[in-house]
Amino acid sequence: MVKRLSLLLFLSFLSAACGQNVSYAADLTEPELYRLQPGELLLAASDGDIPALIVDQSHFVPAEKADLEPEDLVVGLLIGDQSRAYPVRLLSLHEVVNDHVNDLAVAVTWCPLCFSAVVYEREIDGVEHIFRASGYLLHDNLVLIDHPTDTLWSQLLGQGIKGAERGTVLRTVPSTLTTWEIWENAYPDTYLLFAESVGYPDQVPDPYAGYFASGAAGLGSSGEIDPRLPAKTLVFGISISKSQKAYPLELVKEEERIEDQVDGTPITILWDEELASPRIIRPRAFSEQEYPGQIVYWFAWSSLYPETAVFSAD
């Protein structure tokens, strides 16, 4: 339990953009078009086996009515003056929550196999989309499908990989993966997605607790695991243009401040001790702004990005 708690305490990625109704523009990190190879998609469940949630304000309760333990994981959002938290236990059962926060249509996505939480805007070219888990995996990572276009989307890539919206890049919304205790302390006026409001009368089980504690890595669909780091090392992954780099979280915490470059772009990674969180900023000369980064298991990051560099303090 002590080991698990120490792990949870530094999972928070709190954006400097919090408090603003902003997202990460796609052109900040315009990725290379992903080209699916034959057999690369693995069908792990039938479409509909993992039903997405569609929620509104009525499904949330204020923090004082929350039924979570302090160490329970949540994905937190702060958009404008509205703060919300989505329990990972619920997300592990549904993997996608479609919501509106401060009039912004968002999809809160969670891939338990990869330990990756990403929030995306749901409006594309003026059309609001509804997302759900497709049942497919791409290198063990969640593949989404939308209504109305039935396009398949990679969660980590944030890109349409098959269908009408292939090549379209979703806009990432700043979010926080952290413990309920940290999030509630930072935002005591937050609202929590309440399990009972979506059909769970009792305590929601943690369906992946055994997986998180085990040495198992995904479903084995990623092939050989990159040996540069242990498979389930949590890394802070950054993708800029056609270049990627992984920063082991323990090393980021130890260094506190890292000056580096990704794809020739200078970046600074800061460790916020109070919030127990990594942050990425661009230098002022580049119009200082938070850059998106992704907390994820190493095996998933390196499988999707086999040419990724790994940061070393040596």
Secondary structure, DSSP 8 states (H G I E B T S, - for coil): -HHHHHHHTT-----TTTTSS--B-GGGG--------TT-EEE-S-TTSS--EE--GGGEEEGGG----TT-EEEEEEETTEEEEEEHHHHHHHSEEEEEETTEEEEEEEETTTTEEEEEE-EETTEE-EEEEEEEEETTEEEEEEETT--EEETTTTEEEESTTTT-B--EE--EEEEHHHHHHH-TT-EEE-GGGGT--S----TTHHHHHSS--TTSTT-S--TTS-TT-EEEEEEETTEEEEEEHHHHHHHSEEEEEETTEEEEEEEETTTTEEEEE--GGG---B---EEEEHHHHHHH-TT-EE----
